[in-house]
Amino acid sequence: MKIKRLLILASMALVGFSSCTKDSEDKDSTTPQQFPQELLIDGTRYELGEGFVLSYGQASFHQGTNLDLNVVTSGISVSFDASGFPDTATGSGYIFYLEMYSPDSTFISPGTYTIDTAGSGNLFTISSGATFTYGVANELEYGFINGSVEVTSLNGVSTFVGTFTEQGGKEVKFSYQKTLAVIDDN
């Protein structure tokens, strides 16, 4: 009887231990996935790496501040000089670029930014945007003819989710999340 009781207790403990382990595994599998840092060009996925914003300040011909978002795919490494300005790049891949007009001069303000092919420089517009091939023979630029990006911000972390169409008709999707340095280029 004593052995049977010990076996039952041991079985219950084993089931309890298995349940705890399973619960932990379930909890881990239900935690939010890491935000997709990716550039999708006509269905082909490229992982995004470094990003930064260049500030060209305010001017009389546009509203707000001209802030240019620059993000490279993981095959490209950007080097910065002693002052923090992008100096050189090595490797190969794509560069994703948006010239945006933000009401704030220190970061890209939350909101929806839309391609404006007329280049009016109104707030929450993108006067130009493109993907560039880099580090390959015959480097090419693929300008965007339409599209938009939604920008949100929480605790200094900016999130970008957008869809664009290139001049050749390819669809480009972009999702990126990071605390971005704004580098003054005035």
Secondary structure, DSSP 8 states (H G I E B T S, - for coil): -HHHHHHHHHHHHHHHHHHHHHHHHHHHHHS------EEEETTEEEEEEEEEEEE----TTSSSEEEEEEEEETTEEEEE-TTS-EEEEEE-EEEEEEEEEES-SSS--SEEEEE-TT----TTEEEEEEEEEESSSS--EEEEEEEEEEEEEETTEEEEEEEEEETTS-EEEEEEEE---EEE--
